[in-house]
């Protein structure tokens, strides 16, 4: 058993980035070379020089939905805040909600827009473990059926992590807490390694012959949660929905056949690629995959699809940090984090990045 305390550390508060850089690709990049057991200090804009035409860069094109909800309990007027998690085919939502006092089934919550307008209500249907409620949206007036993204556009806010200004967004966050290649709505948090890319940087990478593949993994509530068990092995991994297309598989398989490296942008990309690889046989080419994954990458995992990883600096006691240290090597990544703190890298979602090769 591995004690979760082995994944604890304390980044100085002033290193937790509160704002993104004006130019995304100006972020610092700590290059972690496993073969040479070395560290080098560069910038994200230097990435094309670190990639070869044989390599394949794989990124997550999920789009963050305005999932943070604000309203009040209809009967008492007490403040209510929530987070949209998912919707089912019957039009019901799963939300994480918080209010003073005990919420009860069949109660309603009135949601309020950024402009202070009362838009519609949520009827609480059933409580699930972890403070999650199954609810049904109820418009005030008859209207054509709207999908969740349309309703969220009316009442939702960007759900910033708690360590960025206590989760309170400013106008620029709606655009900056989103990758420039985001396409498929569904995440409650950004795949933050992708936040460093600009369209110009991607054009430089593709122009030199490096292929760029896209997949989707909708980042869920679990990304905000620390490991609560004493040992990392006892942690119950959250599930997230993802998909890997045939086109992305073809690019990855061609890269592998040519002797190139599959370079994942972000832990969510690693999780998707490794899930797809585990769905096939050990030596078969990567095949299209779609569904829920609860893959927990921890010591002992054999990586089948990923050769290198670009990632941000992660919160302590999280499955993301466990994944990174499993891929990069425990001692080397510990050293990299200590170096990043010494050199005053910026940490977490709006912070700097590392490239593990």
C-alpha positions as CSV (number, residue, x, y, z in Angstrom):
1,X,0.0,0.0,0.0
2,X,1.2,3.5,-0.8
3,X,0.4,6.2,1.7
4,X,-1.3,9.2,0.1
5,X,1.0,11.4,2.2
6,X,3.8,10.5,-0.3
7,X,2.0,12.7,-2.8
8,X,1.7,15.7,-0.5
9,X,3.7,18.9,-1.0
10,X,3.1,22.6,-0.3
11,X,3.6,25.0,-3.1
12,X,4.0,28.6,-1.9
13,X,0.8,30.5,-2.1
14,X,2.3,33.2,-4.3
15,X,3.1,30.6,-7.0
16,X,-0.5,29.6,-7.5
17,X,-1.4,31.5,-10.8
18,X,-4.4,33.7,-10.5
19,X,-4.3,35.0,-14.1
20,X,-3.2,33.5,-17.4
21,X,-0.3,35.1,-19.3
22,X,-1.2,37.6,-22.0
23,X,0.4,35.3,-24.6
24,X,-0.4,31.7,-23.8
25,X,2.8,30.2,-25.3
26,X,5.0,32.5,-23.2
27,X,4.5,30.1,-20.3
28,X,7.6,28.4,-19.0
29,X,8.3,24.8,-19.8
30,X,10.3,22.5,-17.6
31,X,11.6,19.7,-19.8
32,X,12.0,16.4,-17.9
33,X,14.3,14.0,-19.8
34,X,13.9,10.5,-18.3
35,X,16.7,9.0,-20.4
36,X,19.2,11.6,-19.3
37,X,17.7,12.1,-15.9
38,X,17.9,15.8,-16.5
39,X,15.9,19.0,-16.3
40,X,15.9,22.0,-18.7
41,X,14.2,25.3,-18.5
42,X,12.5,26.5,-21.7
43,X,9.2,28.0,-22.8
44,X,6.1,26.5,-24.4
45,X,6.9,28.5,-27.6
46,X,10.0,26.3,-27.9
47,X,7.9,23.2,-28.3
48,X,8.3,22.9,-32.1
49,X,12.1,22.5,-31.6
50,X,11.4,19.7,-29.1
51,X,9.2,17.7,-31.5
52,X,10.2,15.9,-34.7
53,X,8.2,15.4,-37.9
54,X,7.7,11.8,-36.9
55,X,6.0,12.7,-33.7
56,X,2.2,12.9,-33.1
57,X,0.9,15.5,-30.7
58,X,-2.5,14.4,-29.2
59,X,-4.8,16.9,-27.5
60,X,-8.3,17.0,-25.9
61,X,-10.8,19.1,-27.8
62,X,-13.4,19.2,-25.0
63,X,-15.2,22.5,-24.4
64,X,-15.9,23.8,-20.9
65,X,-19.6,24.5,-20.5
66,X,-20.8,27.3,-18.2
67,X,-21.6,24.8,-15.5
68,X,-21.6,26.9,-12.3
69,X,-25.1,27.7,-11.3
70,X,-26.4,30.4,-8.9
71,X,-29.9,30.8,-7.5
72,X,-32.1,30.5,-4.5
73,X,-34.4,28.1,-2.8
74,X,-37.8,29.0,-4.1
75,X,-39.7,28.6,-0.8
76,X,-37.2,30.2,1.6
77,X,-35.2,32.5,-0.6
78,X,-31.9,31.1,0.8
79,X,-28.9,31.3,-1.5
80,X,-28.1,28.1,-3.5
81,X,-25.0,27.4,-5.7
82,X,-24.5,24.4,-7.8
83,X,-22.4,22.7,-10.5
84,X,-23.9,21.0,-13.5
85,X,-22.4,17.6,-14.0
86,X,-24.3,15.8,-16.8
87,X,-27.7,15.3,-18.4
88,X,-29.5,12.1,-19.4
89,X,-31.8,11.3,-22.3
90,X,-34.9,12.0,-20.2
91,X,-33.8,15.6,-19.8
92,X,-32.8,15.2,-16.2
93,X,-29.6,16.8,-14.8
94,X,-27.1,15.7,-12.2
95,X,-25.9,18.7,-10.2
96,X,-23.7,19.2,-7.1
97,X,-25.6,21.7,-5.0
98,X,-25.0,23.5,-1.8
99,X,-27.3,25.6,0.4
100,X,-27.9,26.5,4.0
101,X,-30.2,23.9,5.6
102,X,-31.3,20.6,4.4
103,X,-32.6,20.3,0.8
104,X,-35.5,17.9,0.3
105,X,-37.0,16.0,-2.6
106,X,-39.6,17.8,-4.7
107,X,-38.2,21.2,-3.6
108,X,-37.4,23.7,-6.3
109,X,-34.4,26.0,-6.9
110,X,-34.8,29.2,-9.0
111,X,-31.8,29.9,-11.2
112,X,-30.6,33.4,-11.9
113,X,-28.6,34.7,-14.9
114,X,-25.5,36.9,-14.7
115,X,-27.8,39.8,-15.3
116,X,-30.0,38.9,-12.3
117,X,-32.9,37.6,-14.3
118,X,-34.9,34.6,-13.0
119,X,-34.7,32.1,-15.9
120,X,-36.1,28.7,-14.8
121,X,-36.3,26.3,-11.9
122,X,-34.7,23.0,-11.0
123,X,-36.9,20.5,-9.3
124,X,-35.0,18.2,-7.0
125,X,-35.9,14.6,-7.8
126,X,-33.5,12.4,-5.8
127,X,-30.3,12.7,-3.8
128,X,-27.3,10.6,-4.8
129,X,-24.0,10.0,-2.8
130,X,-21.5,12.8,-2.5
131,X,-24.0,15.7,-2.3
132,X,-25.2,15.2,-5.9
133,X,-28.9,15.7,-6.9
134,X,-30.9,14.4,-9.8
135,X,-33.0,17.3,-11.0
136,X,-35.3,18.4,-13.8
137,X,-35.2,21.9,-15.4
138,X,-38.7,23.6,-15.4
139,X,-39.1,26.7,-17.6
140,X,-41.4,29.4,-16.3
141,X,-43.2,29.6,-19.6
142,X,-43.9,26.9,-22.3
143,X,-41.1,26.9,-24.8
144,X,-39.5,24.5,-27.4
145,X,-37.4,21.8,-25.8
146,X,-33.9,23.2,-25.2
147,X,-30.8,21.0,-24.8
148,X,-28.6,21.5,-21.7
149,X,-26.0,23.7,-23.4
150,X,-28.7,26.2,-24.5
151,X,-30.1,26.3,-20.9
152,X,-26.7,26.6,-19.4
153,X,-25.8,29.5,-21.7
154,X,-28.7,31.4,-20.1
155,X,-27.8,30.8,-16.5
156,X,-24.3,29.3,-16.2
157,X,-21.0,30.8,-15.3
158,X,-17.5,29.4,-16.0
159,X,-16.7,27.1,-13.1
160,X,-13.2,28.2,-12.1
161,X,-11.2,26.1,-9.6
162,X,-11.4,27.3,-6.0
163,X,-7.8,28.3,-5.9
164,X,-8.3,30.9,-8.6
165,X,-9.8,34.0,-6.9
166,X,-11.9,31.7,-4.8
167,X,-13.7,30.5,-7.9
168,X,-15.0,33.9,-8.9
169,X,-14.5,34.7,-12.6
170,X,-13.8,37.9,-14.4
171,X,-15.0,38.7,-17.9
172,X,-11.8,37.4,-19.5
173,X,-12.1,33.9,-17.9
174,X,-14.9,32.9,-20.2
175,X,-12.5,33.0,-23.2
176,X,-9.1,32.3,-21.4
177,X,-10.3,29.3,-19.5
178,X,-10.8,27.5,-22.8
179,X,-8.4,26.0,-25.3
180,X,-8.2,27.6,-28.7
181,X,-9.1,24.2,-30.2
182,X,-12.1,23.4,-28.0
183,X,-15.0,22.0,-30.0
184,X,-17.2,19.5,-28.1
185,X,-19.1,20.8,-25.1
186,X,-19.2,18.8,-22.0
187,X,-16.4,19.6,-19.4
188,X,-16.8,21.3,-16.0
189,X,-13.0,22.1,-16.1
190,X,-10.5,22.9,-18.8
191,X,-7.9,20.4,-19.9
192,X,-5.3,22.9,-18.7
193,X,-2.2,21.7,-20.5
194,X,-4.0,22.7,-23.7
195,X,-4.4,26.3,-22.5
196,X,-0.8,27.1,-23.4
197,X,-1.4,26.6,-27.2
198,X,-2.1,29.4,-29.6
199,X,-3.3,29.0,-33.2
200,X,0.1,30.3,-34.4
201,X,2.0,27.7,-32.3
202,X,-0.1,24.9,-33.6
203,X,0.5,26.1,-37.2
204,X,4.2,26.0,-36.6
205,X,4.0,22.5,-35.2
206,X,2.0,21.2,-38.2
207,X,4.0,23.1,-40.7
208,X,7.2,21.2,-39.7
209,X,5.4,17.9,-40.3
210,X,4.5,16.9,-36.8
211,X,1.0,15.5,-36.9
212,X,-1.7,16.7,-34.5
213,X,-4.5,14.4,-33.4
214,X,-7.6,15.3,-31.4
215,X,-9.7,13.2,-29.0
216,X,-12.4,14.1,-26.5
217,X,-12.6,13.5,-22.8
218,X,-15.1,15.5,-20.8
219,X,-13.5,16.5,-17.6
220,X,-15.7,15.7,-14.6
221,X,-16.1,16.6,-11.0
222,X,-13.4,14.2,-9.9
223,X,-10.7,16.5,-11.2
224,X,-11.4,18.9,-8.3
225,X,-11.2,16.2,-5.6
226,X,-8.2,15.1,-3.6
227,X,-7.6,11.5,-2.7
228,X,-9.5,11.1,0.6
229,X,-8.3,7.6,1.5
230,X,-5.1,6.8,3.5
231,X,-3.6,4.8,0.6
232,X,-3.8,5.6,-3.1
233,X,-4.9,2.1,-3.9
234,X,-8.1,2.5,-1.9
235,X,-9.2,5.6,-3.9
236,X,-12.4,5.1,-6.0
237,X,-11.7,6.6,-9.4
238,X,-14.3,8.8,-11.0
239,X,-15.7,8.1,-14.4
240,X,-15.5,10.4,-17.4
241,X,-16.9,10.1,-20.9
242,X,-14.5,10.1,-23.9
243,X,-14.1,9.2,-27.5
244,X,-11.3,8.5,-29.9
245,X,-12.0,8.6,-33.6
246,X,-10.6,6.5,-36.4
247,X,-8.8,9.5,-37.8
248,X,-7.0,10.1,-34.5
249,X,-6.1,6.4,-34.4
250,X,-4.7,6.5,-37.9
251,X,-2.5,9.4,-37.0
252,X,-1.2,7.7,-33.8
253,X,-0.7,4.3,-35.5
254,X,1.2,6.0,-38.4
255,X,3.4,7.8,-35.9
256,X,4.2,4.6,-34.1
257,X,5.0,2.7,-37.3
258,X,7.3,5.5,-38.4
259,X,9.2,5.4,-35.1
260,X,7.8,8.6,-33.7
261,X,6.6,9.5,-30.3
262,X,3.0,9.9,-29.2
263,X,3.1,13.1,-27.1
264,X,0.0,13.5,-25.0
265,X,-1.2,17.1,-24.1
266,X,-2.6,16.7,-20.6
267,X,-3.5,13.9,-18.3
268,X,-7.0,13.6,-19.8
269,X,-5.4,12.7,-23.1
270,X,-3.2,10.1,-21.4
271,X,-6.3,8.6,-19.8
272,X,-8.2,8.4,-23.0
273,X,-5.3,6.9,-25.1
274,X,-4.5,4.4,-22.4
275,X,-8.1,3.3,-22.0
276,X,-8.4,2.8,-25.8
277,X,-5.2,0.8,-25.8
278,X,-6.3,-1.4,-22.9
279,X,-9.5,-2.2,-24.9
280,X,-7.4,-3.9,-27.6
281,X,-4.7,-6.5,-27.4
282,X,-1.2,-5.7,-26.2
283,X,0.4,-5.5,-29.6
284,X,-2.5,-4.4,-31.8
285,X,-2.8,-1.0,-33.4
286,X,-4.9,1.6,-31.5
287,X,-8.6,1.3,-32.4
288,X,-11.5,3.7,-32.2
289,X,-13.1,3.8,-28.7
290,X,-16.0,5.6,-27.1
291,X,-17.6,5.3,-23.6
292,X,-17.0,5.9,-19.9
293,X,-13.5,5.4,-18.5
294,X,-12.6,5.0,-14.8
295,X,-9.0,4.1,-15.6
296,X,-6.8,4.9,-12.6
297,X,-3.2,5.2,-13.7
298,X,-1.0,4.5,-10.7
299,X,2.4,2.7,-10.0
300,X,2.4,-0.6,-11.8
301,X,0.6,0.7,-14.9
302,X,2.2,-0.3,-18.2
303,X,1.9,2.5,-20.7
304,X,0.8,1.2,-24.1
305,X,-0.1,4.3,-26.1
306,X,1.8,7.3,-24.7
307,X,5.5,8.0,-25.0
308,X,5.7,11.6,-23.7
309,X,3.5,14.1,-21.8
310,X,3.0,17.8,-21.6
311,X,1.2,18.7,-18.4
312,X,0.7,21.5,-15.8
313,X,1.9,21.3,-12.2
314,X,-0.9,19.6,-10.3
315,X,-2.5,19.8,-6.8
316,X,-1.1,17.6,-4.1
317,X,-2.8,14.4,-3.1
318,X,-4.6,14.0,-6.5
319,X,-4.8,11.2,-9.0
320,X,-3.4,13.6,-11.6
321,X,-0.1,13.9,-9.6
322,X,-0.1,10.1,-9.2
323,X,-0.4,9.7,-13.0
324,X,2.4,12.1,-13.7
325,X,4.8,10.5,-11.2
326,X,3.9,7.0,-12.6
327,X,4.8,8.1,-16.1
328,X,7.8,10.3,-15.4
329,X,9.4,8.3,-12.6
330,X,8.8,9.0,-8.9
331,X,12.2,10.4,-7.9
332,X,12.6,12.4,-11.1
333,X,9.2,14.1,-10.9
334,X,9.7,14.8,-7.2
335,X,13.0,16.5,-8.2
336,X,11.2,18.4,-11.0
337,X,8.5,19.8,-8.6
338,X,11.2,20.9,-6.2
339,X,13.1,22.6,-9.0
340,X,9.9,24.3,-10.2
341,X,9.2,25.7,-6.7
342,X,12.9,26.9,-6.4
343,X,12.7,28.6,-9.8
344,X,9.3,30.0,-9.0
345,X,7.3,28.4,-11.8
346,X,3.6,29.3,-11.8
347,X,1.4,26.4,-10.5
348,X,-2.0,24.8,-11.4
349,X,-4.6,25.7,-14.1
350,X,-3.2,29.1,-15.2
351,X,0.4,28.2,-14.4
352,X,3.4,26.9,-16.3
353,X,4.0,23.4,-17.8
354,X,6.4,20.5,-17.9
355,X,7.2,18.2,-20.8
356,X,8.2,14.7,-19.8
357,X,10.1,12.9,-22.6
